[in-house]
Amino acid sequence: MSMPTISVHHLRAALGGARRLGIDAVPLLQRAGIPPLLLGDDRARVPAERFADLIRALQRATGDEFLGLGPAPSRPGSFAMMCYACLGCRDLGSAVERAARFYGLFPGGPDLCLERHDGQAVFTVRDDPRDHPEGRFLAECVLVVWHRLASWLTGRRIPLLRACFSCPEPPHAGEYSLMLGCPVRFGAASTGAAFDARWLAAPLVRDEESLRELLRGAPAELLSHREYGTTVTEQVRRTFVRALREGRPARLPEVAQLAARLAVSPATLRRRLQEEGTSYQRLKDQVRRDAAIAGLAEGREPIAELAARLGFSEDTAFHRAFRRWTGVTPGVYRLRGQRS
């Protein structure tokens, strides 16, 4: 099963702290199986699991769970202790408030805030809009990890109503709605997300044994993998991924078939996808793109067979699509990976 891919923009931001500390990023990239040449290509992407490997390598190299991106380091084990502290809370609201108090104990820690008004809860990572890009990226990571962790604690994906970011709208703005599954706004006073306040009363359903399992790959895995695919976007994506895995060649379902599976009309399906910041065609392209990148990165499957497996009737159609997605041909992308 293919996992989502990560934009090179996020790779560059993640490496910002290491660069500031004078750490050579090339060995870290190579250890994670990421060709260093990809950093120069604005349209490049890497498999999510390789991004997670890079995050872990950066944590080891910097000795900092914040990857050297914050004003002060977060000692290894801090995230785990925060999770254990939250586990004993009666509900999600208490857990989020305890997490905010936990990180408030450390100089330079993220300034977290939970507010309630008009039936909505707003989780904010207070950051200065004038801050350097590395600091803004850290705030974005904290927001994403918080959402994934909160969903994990309650055993259900918490749908977000909206998210806002302090940075100006970047060229890769579409990545944000994909990560969070909600409308996003840029140029805000701080970074945060809103959700229905009723979720704050949701009981926590995890124990220490399940937490130990989560922590084996966290927080890197929480950054790169999406949890609890219950939004319409993620249900459609999961259906596409399953079709790619089971079909040879793959036959991705049309809008009418997807709508029937979800028991809605095609018009309703399109509207819900639009509300979540995406579309049928965009998701179809993203799933095919991610599967193609994963296949090329593994390096075992001939390009012609990969094209056929993804449902392309001709090699030339696959080459055109891949160039449109990434800016390079499949052959060039695979060659880069072999040189890493």
Residue, then its C-alpha position, 0 to 999 in steps of 0.5 A: m500500500s502506498m503512503p502519501t509523499i512529502s513535498v521537498h519544501h517540507l524537507r528543506a524546512a526540516l533541515g533548517g535547524a541542522r544547517r543553523l547548527g553547522i551539521d552536514a545534511v548530506p549524510l543524513l539525507q543519504r542515510a534516509g535514502i533521499p537523493p540530496l539533488l532532490l533539494g534543488d527541485d521545487r517539484a520533487r517529492v519523497p515517500a513519507e516513510r523516508f521523510a520519517d527516517l530523515i526526521r529520526a536522523l535529524q533528532r539524533a544528529t541535533g540531540d533535539e526533538f525540535l530538530g534545532l528549529g526552536p529557540a531552545p532544544s527539547r531533550p530526547g524523551s520530552f515528547a514521551m513524558m508529555c504523552y504519559a502525563c496526558l494519558g491519565c486525563r479524564d478527557l481530551g480537553s484535560a489532556v490538551e491543557r496538560a500538554a500545554r502546561f507541560y511544554g510551558l515548563f521549559p524555556g523556549g518550548p512551544d507556547l500552546c493555548l486552548e480556547r473555547h468560544d461559540g461552540q468551537a475549540v481553538f488550539t493555537v501554537r503561538d508564534d511570531p509571524r515575523d519569525h524565521p521560516e524554521g520557527r514557523f515550520l516548527a509551529e506547523c509540525v506541532l499543530v500536525v502532531w497535536h491533531r494526530l495525537a489527539s485523534w489517537l488518544t480518542g480512537r477517532r479522527i477529529p475533523l478540523l473545521r479550519a486551520c490558519f498559519s502565520c506564514p504568507e501563502p507558499p507555492h505549496a499551499g495545497e499541501y496544507s489542506l491535504m495534511l489536515g483535511c480542512p480549509v486553510r488560511f495563511g498570513a494569520a496572527s498565529t498558527g492553529a486549528a478549530f474543531d467542534a468543542r464537543w470533542l473536548a469531552a471525548p474520553l481517552v481510550r488508550d493505555e500505557e501499552s498502546l502508548r509504548e507502541l505509538l512511541r516507537g515511531a513517534p513523533a516522526e511517524l505522526l508527522s508523515h502518516r495520516e491517521y483515522g481516514t474518516t474524512v471523505t477525502e481520506q475515504v476516497r484516497r483509501t479506495f484509490v490506493r486499494a484499487l492500485r494494489e488489487g488491480r493489474p492494471a489498476r482501474l480507479p473507480e469513477v465519480a459515480q462509482l465512488a459516490a455509490r460506495l459512500a451512499v451519496s450522489p455524485a454532486t454531493l461527493r464533489r461538494r464535500l471534496q471541494e469543502e475539504g479543499t480537493s477534488y476527484q481528479r486531484l486525489k486521483d493524480q496524487v494517489r497515482r503520483d505517490a504510487a509512482i514515486a514509491g515504485l521508482a524509489e524501490g527500483r525493482e519494477p521496470i518503468a513500463e510495468l509500473a506504468a501499466r500497473l498504475g493504469f496507463s494505457e501507454d508508456t508515453a502517457f505515464h511519462r507525460a503525467f509524471r513530468r507534470w507531477t514532478g518536473v522530471t521523467p520517471g527515468v531521471y527520477r529513478l537515476r537520482g535515487q540510484r546516485s544517492 
